[in-house]
Amino acid sequence: MKIYKIYILLFLAALVFNACSEDYLEIESEDANSENFFNSQADYENALVAAYDLLQSTYLNVMLGEIASDNTLAGGESATDTPGIQQIDDMIHTPVNDQLSDIWRWMFAGVNRANYILEFQDKTDFPDKPRVLGEARFLRAYYYFELVKFFGDVPLVVDQRLLFGDQFAVDRTPKEEVYAQIELDLQYAIDNLEYSTPDVGRATKGSAQALLGKVYLFQQKYGDAADVLDDLILSNQYSLVEDYSTIFENDNENNSESVFEIQYSDLEGAGFGCLQCSEGNVAVGFNGIRSYDGPLFESGFSFNVPTQEVVDLFESEDIRKETAILDIDAFAAANGATFSVGFEHTGYYNRKYIARKGDLNTGDANLTNPNNYRAIRLADVYLMAAEAYNIGNLGDGTAREYLNIVRRRANLDDVDLSGTALRDAIFKDRRLELVGEGHHFFDLVRTGRAANEIDGFVPGKHEVFPVPLEEILLAGNRWEQNPNY
């Protein structure tokens, strides 16, 4: 059972930063009194489902992780279609940006929901509590990691809700301290979760190990990253899917390679008035082929279109290209399909995450696609471990082996490189293995390559995005903006 498909309305209106509209400040919740809640395991489990629910809104984080990089262009209908996305593509974004405001609010909503559980973690005992708290702390770490990736220093609140009015007393916390808390949360999750889980889609010990390895890598703690990623790899709990072309299909969700997967459903419709309310993967509709009519796929809004540069990076024998990149002109000609051309049309689409036929099309079909997001795959883990071993000078032999495991699945020859040549090969394969999955911008930033790869990228500015102006004003204009915005 996919746990996100349980539709729960509990106490959520009381949480700041999670509203479907600005009217949330006027909502009174009858469930906000904790004396009426957290009296049974069922209460904690329901609150945990609510904390998972905000993962579905990370579709936007994934899109921008590609569009801000040199992997894709914004696309859309025109140069004014969703201006915030267009500005990020061109590196001219400002503190007034609807999409960045959404990410700030939605990720803090996730933090708040996890903190609500942890605020009352001692209220009621039950045998399965360590697992529930482990999942809650994993989720808090996940949301805070997204916030640090996008904004750098952010307010850090632990084991209590950030309520309206608190913003006048809470300051932005240095990202180093936020990372330290993320590490603590993930280590707790590792110690209290199993590799198995009661429901598909929940966080596991493996999820926490992989995310902790990534957190270490972002801080250039290569030895720590190698240790925890090795532990995960050597656990043999996961295996690469043999046929790469099947990984992203709807009938191969939660497969052997999926270390953590965000669950989506087409059972509950949504609209543009509350995109984060959708139980479906909104990015899939945004990525879709404009005005498409033909087999296999369904239409969408033609955002997030791959560049010729990334298409040309694939070697001819690399089988990943056909799964990652849809050449719409060739496909349409071969299958009698039709489509229209949107803004910045490159001729390519992100085939991993565009709508397939066969969905229920509940509500707005472009907002309720059931395609799960493969947030952390084993291939990602291998490549992170390879990077840690190589850059951390821990052993190029192990780095090569981890890289070659991924290359062999892609039908590529083993590399016999070392030093900076091996590092560059790892970076290239990481880009091609994970293209379309939202990682590339942050990989470029954390490895110091962004200024050389992204047009318009300004060092000392664009490593992070601006804190939304509305949040600074809401905090009484006390917070400093990120440099050079």
C-alpha positions, 0 to 999 in steps of 0.5 A: 500500500502506498502510504501517501494515498491515505488522504488525511486531514488532521491538524494541518491548518494549524501549521505555519508555512503549509497553506494552499493559499495566503488565507491560512493565517485566518484558519482556526484548527480544532485539532491543534490542541495536542491533548486531543492527539498523540494518544495512540500509535494510530495518531502518531502514524497519521501524523507521520503520513501528513509529514510524508505528504509534503514530499510530493511537492518536491516535484518543483525542486527536481525541475529547478535542479535541472533547469538551473543547470546546463542540462535543460532549458525552461521551455513552456509556452512562451518567454512569459510562461511561469516567469519565475522558472524562466528567470532561474533558467537565465540566472536573473532570478530575484528575491521576488520569485513565486517558485522559490517562495513555494519551495521555502514554504513547502519545505518548511511545512514538511519540517513543521509536520515532522517537528509536530511529531517530535514535539510530542514524542514522549507523550505516549509510548508504544512498541513501534515508536523508535521506527516512527520517530526514525522516519520523522527524523529522516523526513526532517533531515530530507526537508532541511537538506532541500532548504540548505541546498537552495538557500544556505542558512535557514532558520533551524527549529528542532522538536517544536513547531515554528508557529506564527509569531516565532519568526520575530525571534528565530534567526537564520542558522548557519548552514554548518549547524543545520548540516550538523542537525541533519547528520544527527537526524539521519544517524538516529534514523540509521540506528532505529530503522530497518531495511524493510518497511511496513509500507512501500514508500517509507524511509528505511535504514538504507534511505537514511544511509544514502542521504547521509552519504550525500550530506557528507559529500556536499560538505566534502567529508569524503571519508565519512561519505565513503564509510556510510555509502560502503556500508549501504553497498555492502549490505546487499539490500539493493541491486541495479535493475538489469534493464535500464529502460524499465527503471522509470516506467510506472509498472517498475516503481519501487524496484530493486534499485530504489533506495528512496522513492517518492510516491505519487497517485492519480486517485486524487485530482488537483488544480492550479490553485493548490499545486502542492495539494496534488497527489500526482507528480506535477512535474510530469505534466509540466515536462510533457509534450505540448499538444501531443497526440499519438501513442505511448505518451500524453501531452503536457506543457513542454517545460524542462527540455533537454539541451543539445549539449547533454544529448551530444554527451552520450556515447553511441553505445550508451543505452541510457540515452534512449531512456533519458532523452525523447527525440520527439521529431524522430518519434513522431515521424516513426509513430504518426504522432503530432505535437506543437512547438513551445518556447525554446523547443530543442526537439527533446523531452525528459523521457524519464518523467513525461506522462504515459498513457493509461493514467486515470486522468483524475481532475486536471490530467497534467497535475495528477500523474502517478509517476513516482520520483526515484529520489535516490537510486543505487546507481547514484550511491555507487557514483557518490561512493566513487567520487568520495574515494577518488576526491578523498584520496581513499583509493582510485581502485575502489572508485574505478570499480564503483564507476565501472559497475554503473558503466557496465549496465549502460553497455559502456567499457570499463575505464582504467583512469586515476586522479583528475581524469578519473574524477572527470569521468565520474562527473560525466557519468554522474551527469548522464546516469542522472540526467533529468532527475534534478541533481545536476545544478547542485552537483555543479555547485558543490564541486565548484564547476557551476561558473564554467558550465552555466551561462550567467552564473555569478560566483559568490551569488548563484551558489544559493538562491535568494531568500524570498523577500516575503519571508524576510519582511514576515520576520520583521526585516531582520534577516540578511539576504543572501549575498549579491541579491 
